[in-house]
């Protein structure tokens, strides 16, 4: 890149060997040229993303289509770009069919592509409020397929911009800030995308529903992908979730609702929660947090509790 830019710099700067510093005119000329280069790169990036989204949208329609695109991307990235023979790819493909060509693998590829398309929408600057419901739909689809996705969780925790799909379509330079880049990053997805637009007095029911969905999905992942219990009993992982993690999440939900404006009702529920889970490892933290919320600045004090 240095070699390409050097002739351009020579075109805009005067050949004055005694002048070491850039003049104001030099700076303006350089910045104008840089702006043109950046705008050109933006256009090329947009074109790449458009081409990729078209291919990804077609592949998401079925498990087989997603797998077929995966094979094409592997052939390009791992064989053609590495100057390996077509025979080497055919041998890999035979091994892949026996090892990774399962229905579970194909379904996971489809969900991975689904999150990649949403990530590209985020990179294009789409409103996060509009992306929240789409993120929820994708999580719902994964949870509905949880039983079929056993053993594929690692794939769904992979950064989608580092997948073979993204590499094949030259998406490595795509940037998207504050965005969970894998579909199983539930805390990041809910805290960063789904719940923030709902933290308004007029959307309290939706905020509570969003939290309930998050808690349900956290439980599904433990139930379907955790260790199995004996004779139909809950596994150790599930028991720990029910007794430790779920109460913590329920408490976080009530705190969120309190701060969003549902103060009186949330405060009453928090008291009931503390009473229900006496002895929980977070009990002391809950009590301290409750006192801080309820006895905050005078203008924010809760009135009517217990009346």
N, C-alpha and C positions, 0 to 999 in steps of 0.2 A: 504493500500500500504506500510506503514511503516513496518508492521509486515512481509510482503513478502520480503522486501529488507534487513532486518536485518540479516537473515542467509547468504545472499550473501555477505554482507560486512564482516561478520565474516570469511568467506572462504578466502578472499583475504588479510585481515589485520593480522599481527602477534599479538598474545595474550600477549602483553607487557603492564602490568598495569601501569608502570612508564612512558610510552611514551604517552603524550597527543596530540602532534602535528603529522600531517601527513608528512611522508617522501616523497621525490620525487617519489620513487617507489610506495608508497601507492597511491599517486595522479594518477599516470599513470594507475595503476591497476583499480582504481575506474572509471576513465574516459573511459578506454577500455570497462568496463562492461556497463557503461551508454550508450556508443555508440551502443553496441549490443542490449540493450533494446530499444533504439530509432529506430534502423533499423528494429527491429521486429515490433514495433508499426506502423512504416511507411508502412510495408508490410500488416499489418492487416487493416490499414486505406484504403490502395489502394484496397484491396479485398472488403471491405465494399462499397466503392464508385463504384467499377465495378458492384457489384450485384445490387446496387441501380439504376445505370444508365440503366442497362438492363430492370429493371421493369419500370422505368420512360419512357424510349423510347417506350415501348409497350403501356403504358397508354396514351401517347400523341397522338396516332393515331386516337382517337375518343373521343367525350365528354363522352359517356357511359363508355368507358374503364377508363378514368380519374376518373370518379365518383366511379366506382367499386373499383379501387385501394384506393381511399379515404376512402371508407367504411371499407376495410380490415385494413387500417392503424389505423382508429379510433377504431376498435374492439381490435386491439393489444395494442395500447397505453392507451386508456381510460378504457378498460374493462379487458382484459387478464392480462396486467401488473399490474393493480390495484386489481387483484384477485376478480373481480366482476363476477357475474353469466352471462351465455349466455342468460338467460331470460331478464336480465337488458339491454343487448345489443339489443335484439329484440324489446323491448319496446322503446328504444332510436331510433332505426331505423324506427319504425312506425311514431314517432313524426318528425323525420328528413324528411321523405318523404313528409309530409304536409308542412313543414316550409322551408327547404333548398334544396329540391330536384328539383328545377326549372331548366329549360334549361340554364338560365343566370348563375346560380351557377355552373353548370357543365362546361360551357364554360370557366368560370373564373378559375376553377380548372386546366383545360387544359393549360391555359396560365401561371398559376403559376408554374406548373410542367415544362413547357418549359423553364422558366427562371431559375429554379432550376438546370436543366441539364446543362445550359450554365455556371452557377455558379460553378458547379463541374468541368467543363473544366478549368475554371480560377484557381480553387484550385489545379489542377494538373500541373499548370505552363504553360498552352498553351500561345502562343504568343498573346499579346493584339492586335497587328495589325490584326491578323486573327480573333479575336473574335469581332472586331468592326462591320464588315458586318453581322455577325450572330446576334449581338445585334440589328442592324437595322432591320433585317428580323423579329425578334420577336416583335419589336415595331410596325412595319407595320401591322403585323397580329392583334395586339391588336386594333390599330386604325381602321382597317377594320371591326372589330367586336364591335366598340364603342357603337353602338345603342343597341346591344344585351347584353352589359355588364353593362347597367345602374343599379346602386345600388350595384355593386360588386367592386367598386373602392378600398374599404378598404382592401379587400383580396389581390388586386394587389399592395398594398403598404406595405404589410406585409413582414418581413424578411423571405426569403424562407428557410433559415437554421433553422428557428424556427417553421416551419409548422409541421403538423402531419406527412407529408411524410418524412421529414428529421428526425423527432424523431423516427418513426417506424424503419427506416433503420440505426439508430445509427450514424447520421451524425453531431451530436452536436459538436464534436471536430474538425470538418473541419474548417480550417483557410484560408482566402483569403483576402489579403490586398488591400486597395484602390479599392474596387469593390462594386458597388451598388447592394444591396442584395434584391431589389424589382424592378419589371419591370416598375413601374410608376414613378420612380425617374429620370425623364427626364433630368434635369440639370446635375446630377451626371453622368448619362450614356453618354450624349454627351460630357461633359467637360472632363470626365475621360477615356472614351473608344473609342468613335466614331471619335471625331475631332482631337485628338493629332496626330495620324499617318498621317493626311492629311495636317498638317501645314508645307508644303514644297513647294518651288517654282514650282516644276513640278506637284503639285496636287492642284493647286489653284481652278480649276473648281470643283473638287470633294469636296474641303473644302466649297466652296460656296453652292454647292448642299446639303451638309450635314447640313449647317446652315438653308437653306430654308426648308428642311424636318423637322428640329427641330421646327421652327416657325410654320409651318403648323400643326404639331402634338400638339403643345401647344394650338393652336386655336381649334382643333378638341375636345380636352378634355373640353375646356370651353363651346363650342357650344353644345356638346352632353350631358355633365354631369353637366353643370351649370344650373342656374334657367332659365326657359323659359320666353320669352317675350310675350307681348300681341299682338294678331291679326297679328302674323307673324313678328312682329318687333324684332330687336335684343334685347336680355335681357340686364339687367344692367351689368351683368358679362361680356357679350360679348362686349358691348360698351366700358367698361373699358379696356378690353384686346386690342381692336382695337385702342383706343386713347392713352393708356398709356403703356401697357406691350409690344405690338408688336413693336412700334417704338424703345423702349429700346433694344429689341432683335436685331432689324435690325442694330442699331448703334453698338452693340457688334460684330455683324458679320463683319461689315466694318473695325472695329479696328483689329479684328483677321486677316482679309485678308491683311490689311496694314502691320501688323507685320510679316506675312508669306511671304511677298515679293511683293504684288500687290500694291505698294505704290501710284503711280500716279493715277491709276483708282479709288482706294479706297478713296483717298483724295478728288477727285472730287465728288464722290458719297456722302461722308460725308458732304461736303459743301451743296450739293443739299438737303440732309436729314435735316440739320439744318434749311434751308430756308423753306422746306415743313412743318416742325413742329414747327414753331416759336410760342413761348408761352408754349411749353411743359415743364412740371415740371423739366425735365432733361436738358433743353436747356443750362443753365449755365455750367453744368458739361460737356456736349458735347463740348462746345466752349473751355473750359479750356483743355480738353483732346486733342482736335484737335491741339491746339497751341503747346502743349507739344510734340505731334507726329511729326508735320511738322517742327518745329524749334528745333528739338533735336540736338544731337552732329553733327557737320559739315558733317561728313562722311555719316550720315543717312538722311540729308536733302532731301526733295523731289524737283526735278527739273522739269520744264516744265509745272507746274500747271498754267492754264490760258493762256498759250502761243498759 
